[in-house]
Amino acid sequence: MSTNWRGPAALVWGDRDPILGSVVTWMARLLPQATVAHTPAGHFLQEEVPDVIADAIARVAADASGELAASGPGG
């Protein structure tokens, strides 16, 4: 994963994920600007907590829109 991304970011994490559950700290260090939503979900977040994912996407999109507007025409 690239460490160059500095734009808006969000992590939705399944704390009971048997595959990726233990790497949340590492991911948060790679994306220090990211909000982290811890959930009681497992590995299939899209099935277990779709509302949390949708909220995170909406927040990142809103943040990106605000950054684009603030930078003026042409980005």
C-alpha positions as CSV (number, residue, x, y, z in Angstrom):
1,M,0.0,0.0,0.0
2,S,1.3,3.4,-0.9
3,T,1.9,5.8,1.9
4,N,1.6,8.9,-0.3
5,W,-2.2,9.3,-0.1
6,R,-3.0,12.3,2.1
7,G,-6.6,12.9,1.0
8,P,-9.7,11.9,3.0
9,A,-9.9,8.3,4.1
10,A,-11.9,6.0,6.4
11,L,-11.4,2.5,7.7
12,V,-14.3,0.4,8.7
13,W,-12.9,-2.5,10.7
14,G,-14.4,-5.8,11.8
15,D,-12.9,-6.5,15.2
16,R,-13.8,-10.2,14.9
17,D,-12.3,-10.6,11.5
18,P,-10.1,-13.7,11.8
19,I,-8.1,-12.8,8.7
20,L,-7.4,-9.0,8.9
21,G,-8.6,-8.2,12.4
22,S,-5.1,-7.7,13.9
23,V,-3.7,-5.3,11.3
24,V,-5.9,-2.3,12.0
25,T,-3.1,-0.5,13.9
26,W,-0.8,-0.9,10.9
27,M,-3.4,0.4,8.5
28,A,-4.2,3.4,10.7
29,R,-0.5,4.2,10.8
30,L,-0.4,4.2,6.9
31,L,-3.4,6.4,6.8
32,P,-3.1,8.8,9.8
33,Q,-5.8,11.0,8.4
34,A,-8.4,8.2,8.3
35,T,-11.2,7.9,10.7
36,V,-11.5,4.3,12.1
37,A,-14.9,2.8,12.7
38,H,-14.5,-0.3,14.8
39,T,-17.4,-2.7,14.5
40,P,-18.3,-6.1,16.1
41,A,-18.3,-7.6,12.6
42,G,-16.2,-10.3,11.2
43,H,-14.7,-10.5,7.7
44,F,-17.7,-9.7,5.6
45,L,-18.4,-6.1,6.5
46,Q,-20.6,-5.4,3.5
47,E,-23.0,-8.1,4.8
48,E,-22.7,-7.4,8.5
49,V,-22.5,-3.6,8.8
50,P,-23.4,-2.1,5.4
51,D,-24.8,1.1,7.1
52,V,-21.4,1.8,8.7
53,I,-19.7,1.4,5.4
54,A,-22.2,3.6,3.6
55,D,-21.7,6.3,6.3
56,A,-17.9,6.1,5.9
57,I,-18.2,6.4,2.1
58,A,-20.5,9.4,2.5
59,R,-18.1,11.2,4.9
60,V,-15.1,10.6,2.6
61,A,-17.0,11.8,-0.4
62,A,-18.1,14.9,1.5
63,D,-14.6,15.6,2.7
64,A,-13.2,15.1,-0.9
65,S,-15.9,17.5,-2.2
66,G,-14.9,20.1,0.3
67,E,-11.2,19.8,-0.6
68,L,-12.0,20.1,-4.3
69,A,-14.1,23.2,-3.7
70,A,-11.4,24.8,-1.4
71,S,-8.7,24.3,-4.0
72,G,-10.7,26.2,-6.7
73,P,-11.3,25.5,-10.3
74,G,-9.2,22.8,-11.8
75,G,-8.3,21.2,-8.5
